[in-house]
Amino acid sequence: MKKLTKIFWLFGRSGAGKTTLALRLRDGLSNRGIPVVYLDGDEMRATLCSDLGFRPEARLENHRRIAEIARLLAGQELNVVVSTMAPEYSQRDLVAQVLGDKLVWFYIDAPLDICMARDPKGIYKRAQAGQLQQLIDYPFENPRPHECGNHINTLTQNVDECYQAILAVAKQQLNDFAI
């Protein structure tokens, strides 16, 4: 009998807390003996998707590739945790089309000014210096209702509270870890 697997996709602005929370979820599932793998959007960009630019069609292809890898891994009875910005509806629609009912969205939310103040990777500083295009002014399309059912606000909750909220959803999705 095939095990229940899910793909937990965390999306939001750079600096919102996606990577931190995704790594916590990966470790939390792994520590409970649940097979899991993590796909980081930045790592994917630096490796498998390094041939892509940042035009809209390239951003779409980037998300398609990540979704296809996640689908293949889930087919091997691995749960997958993914973190990408996925700022546009077209990207999120494509991800949902590829992954179907295995997909569980988490909108990791923090206002742009807070993300810019956090700036863990220094990309907002580079954007303000004109070294990086299409970040601050690039449209982040607010999640639609079906994409933000799992809305995690990293401004109003601390990291542990955010993680506990994500873990509770993951536990429910994986039938209380009875896999």
Sequence and secondary structure as in RCSB ss.txt:
>XXXX:A:sequence
MKKLTKIFWLFGRSGAGKTTLALRLRDGLSNRGIPVVYLDGDEMRATLCSDLGFRPEARLENHRRIAEIARLLAG
QELNVVVSTMAPEYSQRDLVAQVLGDKLVWFYIDAPLDICMARDPKGIYKRAQAGQLQQLIDYPFENPRPHECGN
HINTLTQNVDECYQAILAVAKQQLNDFAI
>XXXX:A:secstr
      EEEEE  TTSSHHHHHHHHHHHHHHTT  EEEEEHHHHHHTTTTT  SSHHHHHHHHHHHHHHHHHHHH
TT EEEEEE   SHHHHHHHHHHHGGGEEEEEEE  HHHHHHH TTSHHHHHHTTSS SSSSS      GGG SS
EEETTTS HHHHHHHHHHHHHHHTTTT  
